[in-house]
Structure formats: structure tokens, C-alpha cells
Amino acid sequence: MEQYAFSRSTDPHVDLSSQDAFNDGAPFATFDRMRRENPLEWVEMSDGSRGFWNVVRHADLLDLNRQSDLLSSAKGIRMEDQSDEEYEARKTFQETDPPQHRAFRALVSKAFSPSTVASYDGQIRTIVNNLLDVAMEQGEFDAVDAIARRLPMQMLAQIMGVPTADGDWLVEKGDALISNSDPDYTEFVIDKVDTDEYRLLPFRSPAAVELFDYANDLLDRMDAGEQIGVLNLVRQPTSHGTQMSRDEFRNFFCLLVAAGNDTTRYSIAATIHSLANNPELLTQIQSDDFTQWDEASDEMIRWASPTSHFRRTATRDFEYHGKQVKAGDKVIMWFLSGNRDEAGISDPYTINLTRPRNPFLSFGQGGPHICLGMW
């Protein structure tokens, strides 16, 4: 029996350029067709802007993800087109290529190293226990709101050194940033209203203004000598003298609040949903004999695919699968599709909590932009 973590569209021809592409569920039928018939398919943008190529096979994603000299992140990682001015104003280290990316990454990776995160183990366990206690006292509760939505930001608040009480506000602003095409989270839906006045802000969202103000306060306090969690590590120069500017720190803070919260929340929510709808999995992990927690975590991250895609831009003309990709073309890396590719993952539409050497692609494996939390 096929297992699931979210609804699935059966339409093999979903318009992947549309902000509504996932409204009827993850477009797995479309990706299945593309992997079989057209593994580098061109899609025109429904809004009339430049179209893009789609990379959907597991092996191709690994191959092209390693080639940052061929496919650049330095023109943006979202489908939308940006002017050079917009790119420079909004970029984080995600939107850079080596060697600049390595310099930026050296600044932030020390703040999220295994040893640094492990030092917060006790505090994180306390947060988890408190959230579970409050939820269980209600008897019946919304697990996404009570656990999946609150846990990541409370953990981040602890690690960043900001008040836990600010967590709900940071979640709200982070949602408005990263869900800028969803009217449930923002009044400034990018394909419904004119957001031109916010075009120089991260995610083209006015929520960034408030997060910039919050980040400015943190910067002022750190510049005055205050120690604020791991953020002081981010602000310290590397051995090569590289240091984040105030603008770069503000953009990084927005990214941390948005992406750091969203991917963890979605992975937790998908896990809870999968266990609730597949009781045999719940029975499996409740067994006293079950010890393969690392494998189970990797499998649920594969299943959830919290980062569905990133955009790259071709730096030169090249041929792939018989198609002529031109310099400047947008290329979308569909990690969500790679995580359901039977050529790369055995029985990909089944959750296997003991899957050995899981080759999942949820966080940019194989390339220089792999998630900071992938150790």
C-alpha cells in the first residue's frame, strides 16, 4: 500500500511555473512523467517572464548540483527574475558561488557546527518536553501549530540568544517572508498585488522591514560588546579577515528566520502526519528494539522534501539530454522529484525507516550549497 505524507496531484501536466502548482498536492505525477519522457523539459512562465529548464532525475540533480561553475546561484535561487540591483540588495550566501560562497559559509558554519549545536542539547530537550506537556494537557490539539510550528523557532531563539517570547512573532514574520505567494500568510501575495516597492527586500516582502529593525537592534548590542548566542560567532571575522557587513547580516538573519524555521517545521509536520496515517510505522518506532533513529530521520526528511527546488542560472551554453541550454537560461533543480526517482532510490513511494545509506536530496546534497545542518 502506498504511504503518504501529503496530498498528491494525479495530473501529469501541472504548470510548474504557477504559484498554484501545489494547490492540488505535490505534482508527483508530473515529475514521474518528466523523468520517463523528458528529463530536461522546458516550461514557459505563466506570467510571461522567462521560462526555465527542469532537472528531475536523481542522478542529474547530483551531477549538476556539483557543477557550480556551469550552473550559478549568483543570479538568484527562486524562479522569479531579478535585476542586478535587486540581487545585490537581497542576496545571502545562498545566492553566491565559490569562492565567495566558501568565505561566507566559513562565517556561518562555525555557529551551526555539531559541537556548537550539541552544547544546546539540554535546552532543546527542555523546549521539546515543555511543548509536548502543554499539548498533551489539551487532550486534542493541532500538532502542526502546537509542536511543528513552535518547536523550530523556539530552538532557533535559544541558539541565537534572543528571547523565547519573541518566537511567535519571528514565526509570523518568517511565514510572511517565505510564503509570499500564499494569502494565508501575507497580504502582499507576489502574483496578486503590486510589490514593486518591496523589490529590494528579501523575498520581496514588507515583513523584512520589521526583521531588519530587529536585526539592527541585535547588531547594535553586539557592537556594544554584548554576547548574543551564536550570532556573535557569525559576526566574528574569519582567519582570512572576512566579516559580514551590517547589510549582509540583516539579510542572513531574514534567511535564518524564514528557512531555518520552515524546513524543520515541515519535516516535523510531515513525520507526524505520516505516523498518524501509517500506524505500522508508529508501532515500529515504539518498539523497544528500534534503534535506527538516524536512518528514520533521514527517511522522513527524504519523504517530506522540505526544500522542493532551487533555481540555478547557466553560465555558458551546454548540451544536456540532447537539449541546448543557453547561457543565462534558468534551470530549476527539483529535489522533490529526485527524492521519488526509483532509479536513484529503491521503492521511493514507500517509507522505509531503516533505509540504509539513504541517498536523499532534500538539502542540496553533492553541491557547495548543502544545508548547514547536514554534517
C-alpha positions in Angstrom: 0.0 0.0 0.0 1.4 3.4 -0.9 2.2 5.6 2.0 1.9 9.3 2.0 2.9 12.5 3.9 0.8 14.9 2.0 -1.8 15.0 -0.8 -0.6 14.1 -4.3 -1.8 15.5 -7.6 -2.6 12.9 -10.3 -2.3 15.5 -13.1 0.7 14.6 -15.3 0.8 18.1 -16.8 0.8 20.5 -13.9 2.1 24.0 -14.8 5.2 24.2 -12.6 5.6 27.9 -13.3 2.3 28.7 -11.5 2.2 29.9 -7.9 -0.7 27.4 -7.6 1.3 24.4 -8.8 1.0 22.6 -5.4 -2.6 23.6 -4.7 -3.9 20.1 -5.5 -1.0 18.3 -3.8 2.6 17.7 -4.7 2.8 17.3 -8.5 4.4 13.8 -8.4 2.6 12.6 -11.5 4.1 15.4 -13.5 7.6 14.6 -12.2 7.1 10.9 -12.9 6.1 11.7 -16.5 9.1 14.1 -16.9 11.6 11.6 -15.6 10.3 8.9 -18.0 9.7 11.0 -21.1 11.6 14.4 -20.9 14.2 14.7 -18.1 15.1 18.2 -19.1 11.8 19.8 -20.0 11.4 23.5 -20.9 8.4 25.3 -19.2 7.2 28.7 -20.1 6.3 31.1 -17.3 2.6 31.6 -16.9 3.2 35.3 -16.2 5.0 35.9 -19.4 8.5 36.2 -18.0 11.4 34.0 -19.0 10.8 30.2 -18.8 13.1 27.6 -17.4 14.5 24.1 -17.7 13.6 21.4 -15.2 16.1 18.9 -13.8 14.1 16.0 -12.3 16.2 12.8 -12.2 18.2 11.8 -9.1 21.4 11.3 -11.0 21.1 14.5 -12.9 20.5 16.5 -9.8 23.6 15.1 -8.2 25.6 15.7 -11.3 24.6 19.3 -12.0 24.5 20.3 -8.3 28.3 19.7 -8.2 28.9 22.0 -11.2 28.6 25.4 -9.7 30.9 26.7 -12.5 28.2 25.6 -15.0 25.1 26.4 -13.0 25.4 29.5 -10.9 23.4 30.6 -7.8 24.6 34.2 -8.3 21.5 35.3 -10.2 19.0 34.2 -7.6 17.7 30.9 -6.3 14.0 31.5 -6.9 12.1 31.2 -10.2 11.4 35.0 -10.4 13.7 37.2 -12.4 15.7 39.8 -10.5 17.6 42.9 -11.7 21.2 43.3 -10.7 20.1 45.9 -8.2 17.6 43.5 -6.7 20.1 40.7 -6.5 22.7 42.8 -4.8 20.3 44.2 -2.2 18.7 40.8 -1.4 21.4 38.3 -1.7 22.6 36.0 1.1 25.4 33.4 1.0 22.9 31.1 -0.7 23.0 33.4 -3.8 26.7 33.2 -4.2 29.2 30.8 -5.9 32.6 29.6 -4.8 35.0 31.1 -3.9 32.8 33.9 -2.4 30.4 31.2 -1.1 33.1 29.5 0.8 34.1 32.7 2.5 30.5 33.4 3.6 30.0 29.8 4.6 33.1 29.9 6.8 31.4 32.8 8.8 28.2 31.0 9.5 29.2 27.3 9.6 31.0 27.7 12.9 27.8 28.9 14.6 26.0 25.7 13.5 28.7 23.1 13.8 27.9 19.8 15.5 29.7 20.8 18.7 28.0 24.2 18.9 24.5 22.7 18.4 25.3 19.8 20.8 26.1 22.4 23.5 22.4 23.3 23.4 21.1 19.8 23.8 19.8 20.3 27.3 17.9 23.5 26.5 16.4 21.9 23.4 15.2 18.9 25.3 13.5 21.2 27.8 11.8 23.1 25.0 10.5 19.8 23.4 9.3 18.4 26.8 7.5 21.7 27.6 5.7 21.9 24.3 4.7 18.2 24.5 3.4 18.7 28.1 1.3 21.7 27.1 -0.1 20.0 24.0 -0.9 16.7 25.8 -2.8 18.6 28.6 -5.3 19.7 25.9 -6.2 16.1 25.0 -6.9 17.0 21.4 -4.7 19.6 19.6 -3.4 20.8 16.3 0.0 19.1 16.1 1.3 21.5 13.4 0.5 24.6 15.5 1.3 23.2 18.9 4.5 21.3 18.0 5.8 21.6 14.4 5.3 25.4 14.2 6.6 26.3 17.6 9.5 24.0 18.2 11.9 25.1 15.4 11.7 28.8 16.2 11.9 28.3 20.0 15.0 26.2 19.3 16.5 28.8 17.0 15.7 31.5 19.5 17.6 29.6 22.1 20.6 29.1 19.8 20.5 32.6 18.5 20.3 34.1 22.0 17.1 36.0 21.5 14.1 35.8 24.0 11.9 32.7 23.6 9.0 35.0 24.0 9.8 36.5 20.6 9.5 33.2 18.9 5.8 33.5 17.9 6.5 36.9 16.4 9.5 35.6 14.5 7.5 32.7 13.2 4.8 35.1 11.9 7.3 37.3 10.1 9.2 34.3 8.8 6.0 32.8 7.4 5.2 36.1 5.7 8.6 36.1 4.1 8.9 32.6 2.8 5.2 32.1 2.0 5.0 35.3 -0.1 2.7 33.6 -2.6 0.2 32.3 0.0 -2.7 34.6 1.0 -3.0 32.7 4.3 0.3 34.2 5.4 0.6 37.6 3.8 -1.4 40.4 2.4 1.3 41.1 -0.2 1.0 38.0 -2.4 3.6 38.5 -5.1 1.5 37.3 -8.0 -1.7 39.1 -6.9 -0.7 42.6 -5.8 1.9 45.2 -6.8 5.0 44.5 -4.6 7.4 46.7 -6.6 8.1 49.0 -3.7 9.5 45.9 -1.8 11.6 44.6 -4.6 14.9 45.3 -2.8 13.8 43.4 0.3 14.4 39.7 1.0 11.6 37.6 -0.6 10.1 40.9 -1.9 8.2 41.1 1.4 7.5 44.1 3.7 7.9 41.7 6.7 11.6 42.1 6.0 11.4 45.7 7.2 10.4 44.6 10.7 13.0 41.8 10.7 15.7 44.3 9.6 14.7 46.5 12.6 15.1 43.5 14.9 18.4 42.6 13.4 19.7 46.2 13.7 19.0 46.1 17.4 20.9 42.8 17.7 23.8 44.4 15.7 23.9 47.5 17.9 24.0 45.3 21.0 26.8 43.1 19.7 28.8 46.1 18.5 28.5 47.4 22.1 30.1 44.1 23.3 27.0 42.1 24.3 27.2 38.3 23.7 24.1 37.1 21.9 24.1 33.4 21.4 25.8 32.1 18.2 25.2 35.3 16.4 28.4 36.7 17.8 30.2 33.8 16.1 28.6 34.8 12.8 29.8 38.4 13.2 33.4 37.5 14.1 36.0 37.8 11.2 37.4 34.6 9.8 41.2 33.9 9.9 41.3 35.4 6.4 39.7 38.7 7.7 36.3 38.2 6.1 33.4 39.7 8.1 29.7 40.2 7.4 28.6 43.8 6.8 25.5 45.0 8.5 23.5 44.6 5.3 24.7 41.1 4.9 23.9 40.2 8.5 20.4 41.6 8.1 19.8 39.5 5.0 21.3 36.5 6.7 19.0 37.0 9.7 15.9 37.1 7.5 17.1 33.9 5.8 17.7 32.2 9.2 14.3 33.1 10.5 12.5 32.1 7.3 14.3 29.0 6.0 15.6 27.7 9.3 12.1 27.6 10.7 10.2 26.4 7.6 12.2 23.4 6.6 12.3 22.0 10.2 8.7 22.7 10.7 7.7 20.9 7.5 9.8 17.9 8.2 8.3 17.5 11.7 4.7 18.0 10.4 5.2 15.5 7.6 6.6 13.0 10.1 3.7 13.4 12.4 1.2 13.1 9.6 2.9 10.0 8.2 3.0 8.3 11.5 -0.7 9.1 12.1 -1.8 7.8 8.8 0.5 4.7 8.7 0.1 3.1 12.2 2.5 0.3 11.3 5.3 2.9 11.3 4.3 4.2 14.7 4.3 0.7 16.1 7.7 0.1 14.5 9.4 3.1 16.2 7.6 2.4 19.5 9.3 -0.9 19.8 11.9 -1.3 22.4 14.1 -2.9 19.8 14.1 0.1 17.4 17.4 1.9 17.5 17.8 3.3 13.9 16.9 6.8 14.7 19.4 8.4 12.3 18.1 6.3 9.4 14.5 7.1 10.4 15.2 10.8 10.5 16.9 10.8 7.1 14.0 8.9 5.6 11.4 11.3 6.9 13.4 14.2 5.5 13.6 12.5 2.1 9.8 11.8 2.3 9.0 15.4 3.3 11.4 17.0 0.9 11.0 20.4 2.7 13.1 22.2 0.1 11.3 21.3 -3.1 13.5 23.1 -5.5 16.2 25.7 -6.1 16.9 27.7 -9.2 20.3 28.0 -10.9 21.4 30.0 -14.0 23.5 28.6 -16.8 26.9 30.4 -17.1 27.6 29.2 -20.6 25.9 27.2 -23.4 25.9 23.5 -22.9 24.1 20.3 -24.1 22.2 18.0 -21.7 19.9 15.1 -22.6 20.1 16.4 -26.2 18.8 19.8 -25.3 20.7 23.1 -25.9 20.8 25.1 -22.7 21.9 28.7 -23.4 24.0 31.0 -21.1 21.5 32.9 -18.9 18.8 30.2 -19.0 17.1 29.5 -15.7 17.5 25.8 -14.6 15.2 24.5 -11.7 16.7 21.7 -9.6 13.7 19.7 -8.4 15.0 17.9 -5.3 11.4 16.8 -4.6 11.4 14.8 -7.8 14.8 13.3 -7.2 13.6 12.0 -3.8 10.9 10.0 -5.7 13.1 8.7 -8.5 13.2 4.9 -8.5 16.4 5.0 -10.5 18.2 6.6 -7.5 16.1 5.4 -4.6 14.7 1.9 -4.2 10.9 1.8 -3.8 10.7 5.6 -3.4 7.0 5.8 -2.7 7.3 3.7 0.4 8.6 5.0 3.8 11.4 2.7 4.9 12.5 3.9 8.4 15.6 1.6 8.2 16.7 2.6 4.7 20.5 2.1 4.6 22.8 4.8 3.2 19.8 7.0 2.2 20.7 9.0 -0.9 18.1 11.7 -0.3 18.4 15.1 -1.9 16.4 17.3 0.3 19.1 19.7 1.3 21.3 20.1 -1.8 23.5 17.1 -1.4 26.5 17.0 -3.6 26.9 20.7 -4.1 28.6 23.6 -2.3 25.3 24.9 -1.0 24.4 21.8 1.1 22.4 22.8 4.2 24.4 23.9 7.2 22.7 21.3 9.3 23.9 18.4 7.1 27.0 17.1 8.9 
